[in-house]
Amino acid sequence: VCAESMPKSGTHLLERALVLHPWFYRKMTGTVNQSKVDAKGVERYLRRMKGGQFLMAHVHHSPEVASAVKAEGMKLLIQVRDPRDALLSGIKFNLKRMKGQFAHDLAKMDSFEEQCRAFFHGNGAPGFVPLKERYEKYRPWLKESIVVVRFEDLVGKQGGGNRDDQLKLLSGMFEHLEAPWTDKLVEEIADGVFSDKS
């Protein structure tokens, strides 16, 4: 399984939903990031995966990466989130981590509105990809043979969402992955997915 998402879209939530299913376990590597690996690197990761393993990735769509996913017979999940929430989460993350010029630029800004504009449009800081540009790089994944995992559905009642939407998403996700599931198992996974620490 290859679970693809844009940073700050609820990666940990999707990871937890997968790991709570008895068929799946995470490949022993961190989330594969665009900044650390090219298409050939992604292909090498996929080739070494075993049955039941899943890989979390923040990798822009490209014909090469999409072909590698198909060639290895990977089931693909795409995690998406309301851009407004992704923006707020990204600002909070940068200010907490304080790594890189962009984070330090954010901390010096006079207002939250200015921070939002900078995160969405960019401010010229080296290495920072504006939210608007990120969405354009990830959008083509939605045209692949996938299940789209909406953060707002997966989070469930505990995270301010809807229980029925959460259960429907989880059962559909496991159907797509050809993993066995029962109503009881899906209920148990739904109970354990959300954490206010992630």
TANOR-V987655 format. One line per field, one symbol per residue. ss: DSSP state (@ for helix, = for strand, . for the rest). burial: 1 if it has 24 or more other ideal C-beta (glycine too) atoms within 12 Angstrom, else 0. Layout:
ss->???
burial->???
//
This chain:
ss->.====.....@@@@@@@@@.....==.....==.....@@@@@@@@@.....======....@@@@@@@@@....=====..@@@@@@@@@@@@@@@...@@@@@@@@...@@@@@@@@@@.........@@@@@@@@@@@@@...====@@@@..@@@...@@@@@@@@@@@@@@......@@@@@@@@@@@.....
burial->111111111111111111111001011000111100101001101100100011111111100011011001011111111010111011101110000001101100000000110111001000011110011001001101011111111111001010000110111111001010100001001100110000
//
